């Protein structure tokens, strides 16, 4: 799914960690909210885009929380090449 530009759709745009995140909210039967999300990072020839979707949730807020968690998971896969993964693991453990 690419970035949606239709203003009539229920869409939320934001920038997270320098990447564009777009959430497209839909209601499916019976009264379940789902979100289709797109995360786009980079510019020009170095741009990359990943899409995801959530299961149905009883409220828009719950669906949005899950979508933001999935977007964060995708963004968390980016590795800072200046920092060792081993050092990061030690910091998390409190070493």
C-alpha positions in Angstrom: 0.0 0.0 0.0 1.5 3.4 -0.9 0.9 6.7 0.8 -2.7 7.8 0.5 -3.5 11.4 -0.7 -7.3 11.3 -0.6 -8.4 13.8 2.0 -11.8 12.1 2.3 -10.3 9.0 3.9 -9.7 8.6 7.6 -5.9 9.0 7.6 -3.4 10.0 10.2 0.0 11.2 9.0 3.0 11.6 11.3 6.8 11.6 11.3 8.5 9.1 13.6 12.3 8.8 13.8 12.6 10.9 10.6 10.3 8.5 8.6 6.8 9.2 7.3 4.2 7.0 8.9 0.7 7.0 7.6 -2.3 5.1 9.2 -5.5 4.5 7.3 -8.4 3.6 9.5 -11.3 1.5 8.3 -14.4 0.0 9.9 -15.2 -3.6 9.0 -18.2 -5.6 10.0 -19.3 -6.0 12.7 -18.0 -2.7 14.2 -14.4 -3.6 14.1 -11.6 -1.1 13.4 -8.6 -2.0 11.3 -5.6 0.0 10.2 -3.5 -0.2 7.1 -0.2 1.4 7.7 2.8 2.6 5.6 6.2 3.5 6.8 8.4 5.3 4.3 12.0 6.2 5.0 14.8 7.7 2.9 14.7 10.0 -0.1 15.0 9.7 -3.9 16.8 6.5 -4.9 17.3 5.6 -1.3 13.7 5.5 -0.3 12.1 2.4 1.1 8.5 1.7 2.0 6.9 -1.1 4.1 3.3 -1.7 4.7 1.3 -3.6 7.4 -2.2 -4.0 8.6 -3.8 -4.8 11.9 -6.5 -7.3 12.9 -9.9 -5.9 13.9 -10.3 -4.1 17.2 -13.5 -2.9 19.0 -12.3 0.7 19.2 -10.3 3.0 16.9 -7.9 3.8 19.8 -7.0 0.1 20.2 -6.5 -0.3 16.5 -4.3 2.8 16.5 -2.2 1.5 19.4 -1.5 -1.7 17.6 -0.7 0.1 14.4 1.8 2.4 16.2 3.4 -0.7 17.9 3.8 -2.3 14.5 5.3 0.9 13.0 7.7 1.1 15.9 8.7 -2.5 15.4 9.5 -1.8 11.7 11.5 1.3 12.6 13.3 -0.6 15.4 14.8 -2.8 12.7 17.0 0.1 11.6 20.4 -0.3 13.1 22.6 2.6 14.1 25.9 1.6 12.5 27.8 3.8 15.0 26.6 1.7 18.0 27.4 -1.9 18.6 24.5 -4.3 19.2 26.5 -5.9 22.0 26.8 -2.6 23.8 23.0 -2.0 23.4 22.3 -5.4 24.9 24.6 -4.7 27.9 22.8 -1.4 28.5 19.4 -3.1 28.5 20.6 -5.7 31.0 22.1 -3.0 33.3 25.7 -4.2 32.9 
